């Protein structure tokens, strides 16, 4: 590779790659507005389906999760504005939103019943797309290793 194309210092490629991945996982993959809007749509769906008691806690979790994700993203943006790196906390963010996205869509499909199993419609399409979340941008299994080792200080290796 020509010297002009090297990013960072020679021998520091892994560090550059990890810094890039942390920023990708931290702020740019999912907009808080996307989850806030989806949670509001889920609340509307729950009400339209007669506000079944069995789904109340799941809908509440979706609303709380959207707001928590928004606040976590704002905190990360604030750190970035102050020049602080995202760090391994971005792994927490990635695991959270990817599992949250699936749970939100599963709740909607459960509310819709057999109608929700149709391959057509926003909820079904959103669900299928959500299944990729735990895989791309570093699988959740890898993210959990990063969390265990870099945030919790646990020893390296599978437990």
C-alpha positions as CSV (number, residue, x, y, z in Angstrom):
1,X,0.0,0.0,0.0
2,X,1.4,3.4,-0.9
3,X,2.4,5.6,2.1
4,X,-0.2,8.2,1.0
5,X,-3.0,5.7,1.6
6,X,-2.0,4.8,5.1
7,X,-4.5,5.9,7.8
8,X,-2.7,6.5,11.1
9,X,0.7,5.4,12.0
10,X,2.3,2.3,10.6
11,X,1.6,-0.7,12.8
12,X,-1.5,0.9,14.2
13,X,-4.0,-0.5,11.7
14,X,-5.9,-2.5,14.2
15,X,-6.3,0.5,16.5
16,X,-7.6,2.6,13.5
17,X,-10.0,-0.2,12.5
18,X,-11.4,-0.5,16.0
19,X,-11.8,3.2,16.4
20,X,-13.8,3.3,13.2
21,X,-15.9,0.3,14.3
22,X,-16.6,1.9,17.7
23,X,-17.9,5.1,16.0
24,X,-20.0,3.0,13.5
25,X,-21.6,1.1,16.3
26,X,-21.9,4.1,18.6
27,X,-23.8,6.8,16.7
28,X,-24.4,6.1,13.0
29,X,-26.2,2.9,12.6
30,X,-29.6,3.7,14.0
31,X,-31.3,7.0,14.5
32,X,-33.1,7.5,17.8
33,X,-35.9,9.0,15.8
34,X,-36.4,5.7,14.0
35,X,-37.0,3.9,17.3
36,X,-39.1,6.7,18.8
37,X,-41.4,6.7,15.8
38,X,-41.6,2.8,15.8
39,X,-42.5,2.8,19.5
40,X,-45.2,5.4,18.9
41,X,-46.6,3.3,16.0
42,X,-46.5,0.3,18.3
43,X,-48.5,2.2,21.0
44,X,-51.0,3.2,18.3
45,X,-51.3,-0.4,17.2
46,X,-51.8,-1.7,20.8
47,X,-54.6,0.8,21.3
48,X,-56.1,-0.1,17.9
49,X,-56.1,-3.8,19.0
50,X,-58.0,-3.0,22.2
51,X,-55.1,-2.4,24.5
52,X,-54.7,-6.1,25.4
53,X,-53.3,-6.5,29.0
54,X,-50.9,-9.3,27.9
55,X,-49.0,-6.8,25.8
56,X,-49.0,-3.8,28.1
57,X,-45.6,-4.4,29.6
58,X,-44.0,-5.2,26.3
59,X,-45.4,-1.9,24.8
60,X,-44.2,0.0,27.8
61,X,-40.7,-1.6,27.5
62,X,-40.7,-0.5,23.8
63,X,-41.5,3.1,24.8
64,X,-38.9,3.1,27.6
65,X,-36.3,1.5,25.4
66,X,-36.8,4.1,22.6
67,X,-36.3,6.9,25.1
68,X,-33.3,5.2,26.7
69,X,-31.7,4.7,23.3
70,X,-32.3,8.4,22.5
71,X,-30.6,9.5,25.8
72,X,-27.7,7.1,25.3
73,X,-27.2,8.4,21.8
74,X,-27.3,12.0,23.0
75,X,-24.7,11.2,25.7
76,X,-22.5,9.7,23.0
77,X,-22.9,12.7,20.8
78,X,-22.0,15.0,23.6
79,X,-18.8,13.0,24.3
80,X,-17.9,13.1,20.6
81,X,-18.4,16.9,20.6
82,X,-15.9,17.2,23.5
83,X,-13.4,15.1,21.5
84,X,-13.8,12.0,23.6
85,X,-13.6,8.6,21.8
86,X,-16.7,6.4,21.8
87,X,-14.8,3.5,23.4
88,X,-16.2,0.1,24.2
89,X,-19.4,1.6,25.4
90,X,-20.4,1.6,21.7
91,X,-20.7,-2.2,22.1
92,X,-23.4,-1.7,24.8
93,X,-25.3,0.5,22.4
94,X,-25.1,-2.0,19.5
95,X,-26.3,-5.0,21.6
96,X,-29.1,-2.9,23.0
97,X,-30.5,-1.5,19.8
98,X,-30.2,-4.7,17.8
99,X,-32.1,-6.7,20.4
100,X,-34.5,-3.9,21.1
101,X,-35.4,-3.7,17.4
102,X,-36.3,-7.4,17.3
103,X,-38.4,-7.2,20.5
104,X,-40.3,-4.2,19.3
105,X,-41.2,-5.8,16.0
106,X,-42.1,-9.2,17.6
107,X,-44.5,-7.3,19.9
108,X,-46.2,-5.7,16.9
109,X,-46.4,-9.0,15.1
110,X,-47.9,-10.7,18.2
111,X,-50.5,-7.9,18.4
112,X,-51.4,-8.5,14.8
113,X,-51.7,-12.2,15.2
114,X,-52.1,-14.2,12.0
115,X,-52.4,-11.0,10.0
116,X,-48.9,-10.1,11.2
117,X,-47.4,-13.2,9.7
118,X,-48.1,-11.8,6.2
119,X,-44.9,-11.2,4.3
120,X,-46.4,-7.8,3.4
121,X,-46.7,-4.8,5.6
122,X,-44.4,-2.5,7.5
123,X,-44.2,-4.6,10.7
124,X,-43.3,-7.8,8.9
125,X,-40.7,-6.1,6.7
126,X,-39.3,-4.3,9.7
127,X,-39.1,-7.6,11.6
128,X,-37.2,-9.4,8.8
129,X,-34.8,-6.4,8.6
130,X,-34.3,-6.4,12.4
131,X,-33.0,-9.9,12.4
132,X,-29.8,-8.7,10.7
133,X,-29.1,-6.3,13.5
134,X,-27.4,-8.8,15.9
135,X,-25.1,-9.9,13.0
136,X,-23.8,-6.8,11.2
137,X,-21.5,-4.2,12.7
138,X,-19.9,-6.9,14.7
139,X,-22.0,-9.8,16.0
140,X,-23.6,-9.5,19.4
141,X,-21.5,-12.4,20.6
142,X,-18.3,-10.4,19.7
143,X,-19.8,-7.3,21.3
144,X,-20.5,-9.2,24.5
145,X,-16.8,-10.2,24.6
146,X,-15.8,-6.6,24.2
147,X,-18.1,-5.6,27.0
148,X,-16.8,-8.4,29.2
149,X,-13.2,-7.7,28.6
150,X,-13.0,-3.9,28.1
151,X,-15.8,-2.6,30.3
152,X,-16.1,-5.2,33.0
153,X,-12.4,-6.2,33.1
154,X,-13.1,-9.9,32.8
155,X,-10.4,-12.2,31.5
156,X,-10.1,-12.8,27.8
157,X,-11.5,-16.0,26.2
158,X,-14.7,-17.8,26.2
159,X,-16.3,-18.4,29.5
